[in-house]
Amino acid sequence: MQAYDGELGAAVEGAQEGDDAAFAVAYRLVQPGLLGYLRGLVGDDAEDVASDAWLEIARDLGRFKGDGAGFRGWTATIARHRALDHLRRQRVRPRSSALEQDVLDLPGPHSTHDQALESISTGQALKLVRALPRDQAEAVLLRVVVGLDGPAAARVLGKRAGAVRTAAYRGLKRLARQLGAEGVTDDAHRTLGESK
């Protein structure tokens, strides 16, 4: 995701100046991760919630200030608010978590994320992620699916970056156990702890 942040920043800038093609580029770069994140939060209603989020994003685009990475975080925050509104309307109470801490940074190349998620389909992966405690699920989705760094994911969730890193680490470790993978290595843990 981060590789596209320069292109995304330029597209957002163009969209803010009224360029419809630039808005389409921003949408194309952000929508897949945003939709994956929303599927993890609201399941089959993700596309409806994403539509609501994009209406708000388009309406408020002129007020956005920042770069491509900032735009991904801003859109994830809007999508999360729309998802929580959707869940409240359905009177579905989000699962509470016994853990007070949140998510870790993305693991290294031979870590739990790769071992766990590469061995299953996207649908199966999202089903497993939805079964995690809510703080871990959101942390994993923001870090892995949306591609936010630790501080950006923490801003979306309104938590400390260290808490988000911890929840992501625990969520990924739990996913690895469920899939029979080896678990998070010390190297992966160090990699996760690097981005504060």
N, C-alpha and C positions, 0 to 999 in steps of 0.2 A: 504494500500500500504506500509506504513512504516514498517509493521510487516515482510515484505519480504525483507527489505533492506539488512539484514545480508546475507541472501541466495543469493540475487542479487549481492552483493559485491564479494562474493566468486566465483560466476559464471563468473563475468566479469574478475576477476583475472585469472581464469582458461582459459577463452577464449583468453585473452591476451597472454597466454602461448601456444596457438594453439590447445586447447581442443575444438573440434567441439561440443561435448555433453554439455560442459559448456556454449558455445555460444547459443545453443538451449534452455537451461534453462533461460539464460538472456532474450532471445527473448520472451519466454513464459510468463515471469513475466512482461515484459514491454509492449509488443504489444497490449494487450487489452486496456489499458489506452491511449496509444499513438494513436491507431486507433479511439477511442472515441473522443479524442481531435481533430484529423484531420477531422473527420466527422462534427464536429462543425465549422470547418474553411472552408472546401471545399466540404462538402456534399458527394454526390455519388462518387466523385473522390478520396476519402480518401485512399482506398486500393492502388491505383496507386501511390499516393504521399507517402504513407508509404513505399512502395517498394523502391522508390527513396531514401527515408531517410535511410532505412536499408542498402542500398548499400554504402552510405556515412559512416554510423556508422561502418560497417564492415571494410571498407577501412581505417578509421582513428582510429580504436579501440586501436591500439598500442600507440597512443598519449594521450589517456584519462588517467587522474590521478584523483583518488577520490574513494569514497565509493559507495554503492548502491543508496543512495539518490542522490548523485552527478551524477551518471550515468543516473537516470531518468530525472534529469534536463538537462543534456547534450543532451540526445536523444530528449527531447521535443524542445530544441533550434534548433537542426538540422531539426526536423520535421516542425517546424514553418517556418524556412527559405525555405524549399522545398515547403510548402504550399503557402507562399507569392510569390515565383517564379511561381508556377502553376497559381495563380490568375492573376499575371501580364501577363503571356503568354496568358491567356484567355481574357485579357483586361477587367477583372472584377475589378472594383475599390472597395476596401473594404469600408464598411459603415464608415463614420466618426462619431465621438461622440462629443456631446456638452460638455461632462464631461472631465475634465483634469485629474481627479484622477482615480486610478485603484483599485485593488481587495482586499477583506478582507480574513482573514483566514477562514478555514472551521468552520461552525457553530456547536454548541453543539448537543447532542443527540435528543433534542426536538425542533429543530430549523427549519428555513425555508427550508433548504436543504432536511431534512427528510420529512417534510410535503409536499413539492412540488414534489420532484423527486420520492418518493415512490408511489405516486398516479397515475403515468403515465408510459407508456412504454419507453424504451430507445429511440426509434425512435421519439416518441412524445416529449420527453425531449430535444433531440438534436435540433428538429425543433424549440421549444420555445427558447432554448438558442441561436440559430443562429439569432433569431429575436431581441435579445438584442443589444444595442449599442456595437460596436466591442470591446471596452476596457473591458466592463463588461462580454461579452461572453467569451473572452479569459481568463479572470481572473477566472471565474467560471469553465471553462473547465480544466485549469491547476490545480486549487485547488481541485476540486471535482472528475474529471474524471482521471487525471494523478496522483493526490495525492501529489502534491508538496506543501511544506510549503510556507509561505509568502515570505521569502527572496529568495528561489529558483525560485518561480514563477516570482518575480520581476527581477531576473537576466535574465530569459528567455525573458521577455518583454522589458528589458532595462529601467526599471522604478524603483521608490522607493517602498520599501515594503509597506509603509503606503498607497501609491496610489493604489497598487494592492489590499490590504485589503479592501479599500473603494469601489473600483469597484466591487469586488466580493460580498460585502455586499449589494450594491445597485442592482446588478444583481439578487441575490437570493431573495431580497425583492420584486423586480418587478415580478419575477417568481411566488412567493407566491401570490401576488395580482392577477395575471392572472389566477391562479388556485383556487382562492377563499379561500386560506389559511389565517390564522390569521396574519402572518407577523413575522418579527424577534423580538424576545423578548429581553429585556435588558440583560438577562443572555447570550443569544446567541451573542449579540453585544460585551459583555465583553469577551466572549470566543474568538471571532474573533480578538479582539484587543490584545490578549495576546502574540501571536507570531509576533514579530516585525521583 
